[in-house]
Amino acid sequence: MKTIQSKYIATLLLVIGIFYACSDDFVNVTSENENSENFFNSEEDYESALLGAYDLLQSTYLNVMMGEIASDNTLAGGESATDVLGIQQVDDMSHTPVNQQLRDIWNWMFAGVNRANYILEFKDKTEFSGKEQVLAQARFLRAYYYFELVKWFGDVPLAVDKRILFGEQFNLDRTPSNEVYAQIEADLQFAADNLPYIQTENGRITKGAAQALLGKAYLYQNKFPEAANVLDDLIMNGPYDLVSDYNMIFEHEGENNIESVFEIQYTDTEGAGFGCLQCSEGNVAVGFNGVRSYTGPEYTSGFSFNVPVQEVVDAFEDGDSRKEVAILDIEAWAIETGATYGTGYEHTGYFNRKYIPRERSADAAGDRNLTNPNNYRAIRFADVLLMAAEAFNRGGIDDGKARDYVNRVRRRAFGDLNHDINTSGSNLTEDIYRERRVELVGEGHRFFDLVRTGRAAQEIDGFVAGKHELFPIPSIEIQLTGNRWEQNPNY
C-alpha cells in the first residue's frame, strides 16, 4: 500500500479541525500547496485530487464503531465509564451537541465531500481520455460521504460541484434530507453508468459498488421497487458471489475477495497518534475493539471497546458457522489456548472477532493499536442479497425471490438446505431482520437498520423516539453559522 497526503485540497471553516488523513493503496502523491487556478491541468492532477477524496474513507472507521455501539449489539466498554466519554454517551443515549466523536464524524465526512467537490468544481477545465471514470469515482465518493452525513444528522448543507468556502457558512442553510438523497441517487446512477464492474486496483470504486450503495439509499427511503430493481440487476449481472468459506472473509487472506462489493483499504505502513487519529493508514477501530492486555496466539491486545452483549450472541442459531467468526468468547479461548487477558469496563467476555487485531509483522509503524491493516468490508454481497430480499418482501413485490436470497445466505452459514426459511409476509420480514443482525453483526449497520425500520425504541435501551433517530448537529457548527441553523429535535 502507498500513501497519499493531499495538502493541496482546500478545507473550510465548516470542517475546521480536519487534519490530513493518509492513504489508499494506489500511488504516492507528493503533498503540494496549490492554488486551484493553477491545478487540474493534466490527468495526473485529477488523479491526485481523486486520491485525496478517497483518503477520507479511512476515517469512516469511527462511523462503523459508533454505529455498532449505538445499537443493541454491543456496549461501549473501554477502561472506565469515562474512557472516551463521547463514545460512552452514545452507548447510553445520553449524547449532546457537545460530543467530540460526533463532531469528528461531521468534520471528516464534510472534508470528504469538499475533496470530491474540488474535482467536480473543475470538471470541465481539462480534457483527457478516461475522464468520465474519474468524475464517476468522485461522484460516488461525494454520495458516500453525504449518505453517512444524512444517516447520522438528517438535513445537512448540500454543495454540488463546488467547495464550501470560508465565509459562506453565514449564508448556508441545511438542505432537507430528501433533497440530499436525490443528489446521492443522481451521483450513484452516474457512477454506475460510467464505471466497470472490475477495476485493476483494489479499492477503486466499481459499477457494482455504485449499484449497491444506490440500492441501500433507496432502501433507507422505503423506495422498495427502486431498491429491488437496482439490487436485483446487480445480483443477476454483477461478478459477485458468496465466499464459500465464511471463516476466511475477515482474515488478511480474505481481503478484496469475490464477496467484496466495496472495501476500504487499510495498511500498517504509516502510523498515527491520538492527536490525529484520522492520520492513521490503519483501521483505528480494530485496535479499539481488541482485547485489553492480551497475550496469546493469533491476536494482539487493544482497548476493549465495542464489546458484544449476550443477547446478540444468543441470536445465533445452533449450527450457525457465523457465530465463531463474529464473536470471540475470550474465556473459552483462554482455556483452549492458555492466552491471558485483562478485563475492562462493561466486560461481557465477548469481542468483535471480525475486527480485532491479528498478529502481524514487528515492523508495523507507529502505535500498533492505531495502525491495524484490517480492511473494512463496507458492502458485502451478503448484504446486497439481504437488502434485495427486504426490498422484494417489504415492497410486496415477490416473497419467493426474497426467500431465495435469504436462503442463499443461510445455506452458506449452515452448510445445508435444512435451515431454509419458508415464511412470507410480515413473518418473512422478521426473518430478514434477524438474518441481517447475525450476518452483519460487528460491521456497523445495526443501529441504522433499527432506526430506518422503526424498531429502535423497542430494542435500544435509553432510545427516545422523536429524538435519537438522528444525532445532534455539533454545537460549534451551529455557532459558526452565526446560529443560523436549528438543532435537531429534542437536543
N, C-alpha and C positions, 0 to 999 in steps of 0.2 A: 504494500500500500504506500501511497505517496501523499505528500502534504500540500494543501493549498492554504494560503493566508491572503485573503482578498482585501487588503487595507485600502485599496482604491475604491471600494464600494462605499458610497455615501450612506450614512445613517443620520437619524434626525432626532430632534428633541423628544418626539413622541416615543421613541425607543431608546431614550437615554439610559446609559448603563450597559449597553451592549459592548462587549469586547469582541475580539476576533476569534471565533471558533475555528477549529482546524479541520479538516481533511475529508476527502474521499479517496478512492483508490485509482484515480485516473492519471493525473500528471502533476509534476511540480509546477508551481506558479510562483514567480518571483513577486514579492509584495512591492507595489508601487503606489505612490501618491499621485493620482492622475486627475486632472480636470476632465470632466466628461466630454467637453467640447473637443478635446484632443484624443479621445478614445473612440473605440468602435470604428476603426479604420481598416480592420482586417478580420478575417475569420478567427485568427488567434485571439484577438481582443474579445470577440463574442464568446469564444470557448472559455477564456479566462474568467469572464464575468459570470458565465453559466456555472462554473465550478464554485465560484463564490456563493451562488444561490443554492447549490447542492449542500454547501458546507453546514448550513443551519439545521439540516436534517439530523445531524448527530446530537444536537441539543434536545431533540424530542425524547431522549431518554427520560427526562423529567415528566413529560406528559404521560408516558407509559406507566411509570412507577406510581405517580399520583392518581392516575385513573384506576389503578388496581386498589390502592389504599383507600380511596374514597368509597369503594364498593363494599359489599358484604363478604368478599373473598378473603381479605387479609386485614391485619391490624398494622398500625404504623411501626411498632417495635422500636428498634434503636437501643440506646444505652439507658435512657431515662425518659420520664414524661416531658422533659424539656429539651430533649435531643432533637435538634432541628424543629423548633416549635411550630413553624408553618405546616410541616408535614403532620405533626400530631393534631393540629387544629382541623385539618381537612379530614383526617380519620374520624375525629369526634364530631364533625359537622358543626364546629364552633368557629370556623374561619371568618375573618372580617376583611374589609377592604385594605387593611394593612397586613399583608402576608407576603413575605419575600418570595416564596416559591410560586405563588400565583402571579406575582409581578414578573418573575423570570419567564414564565410561560408567555405572558403577554409580550414582553420585550423581545424574546428570542423569535417568536413567530412573526412579529411585525418586522423584525430585521430580515427574516427570510422573504416576506412579502416585498420589502423595499429592494432587496437584491434582485428578485425576479423582475420587478417593475423597472429597475435600472436598465435591464436589457431591452425590455419591451418599449420603453420610452424612446429608445434609439433604434428600433427595429428596422426602420427604413433608411438608415444612414449609409450602409454599405451592403452591396450585393455580393453573394458568393454561393457556390454550389453547396447544397445541403442546409441552407439557412432555415428552411421551414422546420427541420428537425430540431435545430437549436431553439427556435421560438416555441415549438411544441413542448420541449422539455421545460422551458421557462414558464410556460402557462400551466403545465402540470404542477410545478413547484409552487407557483402562486396559489393554485387551487388547494394544494395540500396544506399549506400554512393557513390559508383562510378557513379551510374546513376545521382545522384544530381550533382556531380562534372562535368560530361560531359555535362549535361544540361546547367550549368552556365558558364563553362570555355572552353569547347571543348577538345582539346588534353591535357591530363594530364598524369603524370607519372603513369605507371601501375606496381604494385607489386603483384605478385601471390605467395601465400603460404610462404611469408617471409616479415618481417618488413623492412621498410626503416630505416636504422640505421645512426647514426651520422657519418659524413664523406662521405657517399655515394652520397650526393647531388652534389658533384663536378663531378660525372660521370653519373649523372642521366638525361635522356632525357625525353621530353614529348612524350607520345605514341599517335599515330594517333587515333582519336576518334572511327574509325571503328574497330580497334583492341580492344579498351576498351569495346565497345559494344559487341564484340564477347565473351569476358570474362564474361560480365554481363549475356549474354544469357546462356553460359555454366553453370554458377553458379546457375542461376534460374531454369534451367532444372534439375540440380542435386537436388536442394531443392524440386522441385515439385515431383520428383521421390521418395523422401525419407521421406516426411513429410505427416502426416494425414490431412484430412480436418478439424478435430475437435481436439483442444488441451484442456487440463484440466485447464490451467491457462490463464486468459485473457491477451492479448498482445503478447502471443507466436506466432511465425510465423507458418503458415499453408501451406498446399499444394495450397489452393486457393489463398493465398497472393502471392505465388511464380508464379502461373499461371497468375494472374492479372498483376503483375509487368513485367513479360516476355512479355505479350501481349502489354503492354504500351511501352516497349523498342522496340519491333518490329514496333509499330505504329510510333514512333519517327524517325525511319529509313525508313519509307514508305514501309516496308515489309508487305504489306496488306494481302496476302494469309496466311503467318505465323501468323500474329496477329489474323486474323479471325478464324483460326483453334484452337489456344490455348484458345482464349476467348470464343468461342462457346462451346468448351469442358467444360470449367468452368461453363458457364451458364446452360448447359444441365445436368451436373453431380454433380456440387457443391451443398452445403447445403444452399445457399444464396437466399434471396428474397428481394423485396422492402418492407420496413415497411409501413403498411397501413396508419398510422397517421404521416404524414410528420412533424407535429408540434412538435413531441417529439424527433426527430432524434438528435438534438444538445443540448438537455437538459441532466441533470445528469442521469435521468431515462432511457435515450435512449442510453447510452454508451454500447458498445460491443453487439449490437443487431444483428438481422439476416441479416441486410444490410451491416454490417461492415465486409469487407473482410480483411482489415488490419487497426488497430487502435493503435495509440501511446498513451501510458498510462501516465497520469499526476496526481499529488496529491498536497495537500497544507500542508503536514506534515513536510516539511523542507524548510526553507526559503533561500533566497539568497539576494545579494545586487548588485548594479550596477557595482561593481568591478569584479564580476564573475557571469554574467547572466546565463551562461551555468551550473552553480552550482545549479540552482533552480530545485526543483522537480516539480514546477508548470509550466504551459504554459504561458511563459512571454508575448507572442503576445496578449493574451487575455487582460491583463492589458493595454498594449499599445493601443489596439483597443477601450478601454472603453470611456464612455462619461466623459468629463472633469467636475470636480466639481459637480458631480451628487448627488442629494438627492431625494429619492423617492422609490417606490416599485420595487421589482424583481431584479434590477440591482444594482451594486455599481460603483464607479467612476473609471476613468482611465485617460489616457494621450491624447486621441482623435487623434491618428494616424489612417492611413488607412481608410479614410472616403470615402464612395461610392459617385459617381457623379450622376447627374440627368440622364445622358444617360443610365446608367445601370438600374436605377430604371424604366425608361420608356421602357426598353427592355422586361419587363414582360407584357404579355397579360392580358386583363381583365379576371377576374375569376381564375387566376393562384394562387393557395394557397401558392406557394413557396415564393411569394413576402413578405408577412408578417413575414415569418420565417427568411428570409435572410436580410431584411432591417428594421432597426428601424428608423422610422420618429420621431425624438425627439420632434419636435414642437407639432405634433399631440398627441404624448404620454403624453407630459406635460399638454396639455389641458384636456386630458382624465383623468389623474391621479393626477394632482397637483404637479408633480415632477418638480424640478428646476435643472438647469444645467448651466455650463459656455460654452463659445464658444472659440475655439482655432483658430489657423492659418488654412486658407482654409476651414473654416466651411461650410459644404454643407447642414447641417440639417439632414444628414443620417449617420447611423453607421452600422457596420457589425454585425448584431444581432446574427449570428451563433456563433461568437467567441468574445463576450463581457462579462465582469464579471457578474456573477449571485450572488445573496445573498447567504451567506454561514455562517458557524459557526464562533463565535467570537474568537475561539482558533486557527485559522489558523496561521501558523508560519511565522515569518519574515515579510518583506514588502508585504502587501496583494496584491499590484499591480503586484508583481513578482511571486506570488505563486498560481495563479488560477488553480484549479484542472480540468479544462475542457479538456477532451481527444481530440486529433486531429484525425478525421476520414480520415486517409491517403488515403485509397482506399475504396470507397463505391460501392455497387453493381450497383447503378445507373450509376456510372462512367464506370463500366465494360460493361453494356448494351450499353452505348453511344459510347464507344471505339469500341465495336464489330460492331455496326451499321456503324460507319465510315469506318472500315476495309472492310466490305462487300460492301459498296457503292463505296468508292474511289478505291477499287481494282477491280471494275467491276464484282463482284462475284455473288451478289444476292441482288438486291434492295428490293425485297419483305421481306426478312429476316431483312434487315436494317430498313425498315419501322416498322416492328413488334416490334423491340427492342426500337426504338424511341417512338412509341405509347404506349408501356408498361410504359415508364417513364411519358409520358404526361397524361395518364389516371389516374395515381396516383395524379398528380398535379391538374387536373381539376375535377376529380371525375366522369367522364363520358366518353363516346366514341365520343362525338360531336366535340372534338377538335383533332381528329386523323389527321395526315398528309397523303397525297396521292400522293406526288410528287415522282420523280425519277431523276436519273442522277445528273447533276450539281445543279438542284434546290433542290434535296434531300440533297446534300452535304451542301448547305447553311442552310437548316433547321436543320441539325445535329449540325452545328457550333452554330447556335442560341440557340439550346436546351442545348448544353454544357455550354454556357455562363450563362443562367438563373438557370440551375440546380446546377452548381458548383461555382457560384459567392461567393467570400469570402473564398474560400478554397485553393487559391494559384496556380491554374492551368492555369489561363487565359493568362499570358504573354507567357508561353511556348507553349500553343496551337496556339497563333498568330504567333509565330516565326516558329514553325515546319510546319505550313500550308502556310507560305509565305504572311501573311496578316498584319504583324506587322507595316510595314512602312506606310500603309494606315490608320491604326487605332490608333496608339500611337503618340501623339504629341512629336516632337523632335527626333523621332526614325530615325536613319540614316542607310539605307540599306548598307550592307557590313561592318558594324561596330557593331551595337548594337544587332545583333543576339547572340553574346557572350559577356560576361563581361570580363574586363581586369584581367590578372593574377596579383595578388598583387605584387607591385614592389619589396618589401622586399624579396619575394620568389625567384625572378629572381636574385637579388643580392646575396642571399645565395648560389646560384649555381655557383657563380663567373661569372654571366652574361652569362651563357651557353645558356639560353633559349631566343627565340624571343618572343616579346609581341604579343598578339592577334592583328589582323589587325586594323589599323587606331587609335590605342590608343597611 
